[in-house]
Amino acid sequence: MSTNTREQFRPPNHPNEHFILTTVVGSYPKPKWLNRARDLYHGDLDVTAADRASDEPRGGFDVDVDFDERNWQEAKDDASRLITLEHERAGLDAVVDGEMRRNEMVEYFAHRIAGYEFNGPVKVWGHNYFDKPSVVDAVEYDETWLVEEFEFTNEVASRPVKVPITGPYTLANWSFNEHYDDGEALAYALAELVNLEVEKLVEAGARYVQIDEPALATTPDDHAIVGECLELIADGIPDDVRLGLHVCYGDYSRIYPEILDYPIHEFDVELCNGDYEQIDVFSEHEFTKDLALGVVDAHVAEVEPVSRIKENVKRGFEVVPPERLTVSPDCGLKLLPRKVAYGKMENMVTATREVEAELDAGEIEIGEAVSKAD
């Protein structure tokens, strides 16, 4: 997996000789009107007779008692278009639609995989509930999961589109297994399905696919299972398709350097939230993948200043040279106020372009990573 896949994402009018790829992990705050549209479609809004009779919009949303599938699809299309263009306005090199059509990263896919069923939400912590699915039969690829989402976003976007997809290990680990001998067997079966979906995405034109495996952060001893799943996913995928792996915050020393054997181009890590305490983990062995580094904190509702983000970007040069660095938020931004999420992206892009210009001018010492790469 040494193929250079990143130059295809350099904008044709890029202002600097150096190029550090900017993107987002995936999720983004949904417009409030989309949540109201969802509730209206599912019949969750408490619409009274007086509301129906009134000419005034209810809560800023015009009540339509016949809000059907066509209306709901149009609302999702509008939100996807809005957020894709918002990502472009912020200046990102590779954009996502913010996962506007997805409700939750396991539930969304489980509804589309034969063999899953739902029996109601389970309590996960405090007052939070998760509609945890059960695997009750052999999992099968019944319909495409993300191809229509990608095709719509790709038509809207003028920049390359990245496709985040929940990985098979997390799909297995965060489900009840009532059919397979163990979770490992279920993960491998799901990996075969993810491979089919990635093939369909590639046929549709996708060139940047990110596998999300947040469950690995809590069960790092299973890194070999994740590696086997990735081998199954990557089988037959063209070399020019960029494959990334995102793993949320955890003890990375328990999966490094083993992840260097994964058939991926890019490893996406969440280090900003931990003030880069673990960055030395990736210097103990030569980092042979591209590094996707979180440079703004997805868990803090403040927009970091450009000066601070620039210092965070430079931390990446302790591990890889600039031509192998991608920068993004630490994780998905969906829980933040939308204004804050946009500010983080905008400042992140500004900081990255300034770092590139300083690299062009020879003003930045990039240190040991360059000699390792040479």
Buried (B, 14 or more C-beta within 10 A) or exposed (E): BEEEBBEEBEEEEEEBEBBBBBBBBBBBBBBEBBEBBBBBBEEEBEBEEEBEEEEEEBEEBEBEEEBEEEBBEEBBBBBBBBBBBBBBEBBBBBBBBBBBBBEBBBBBBBBBBEBBBEEEEEEEEEEEEBBBBBBBEEBEBEEBBBBEBBBBBBEBBEBBBBBBBBBBBBBBBBBBBEBBEEBBEBBBBBBBBBBBBBBBBBEBEBBBBBBBBBBBBEBBEBBEBBBBBBBBBBEEBEEEBBBBBBBBBBEBEBBBBBBBBBBBBBBBBBBBBBEBEBBEBBBEEBBBBBBBBBBBBBBBEEBBEBEBBBEBBBBBBBBBBBBBBBBBBBBBBBEBEBEBBBBBBBBBBBBBBBBBBBBEEEEBEBBEBBEBBE
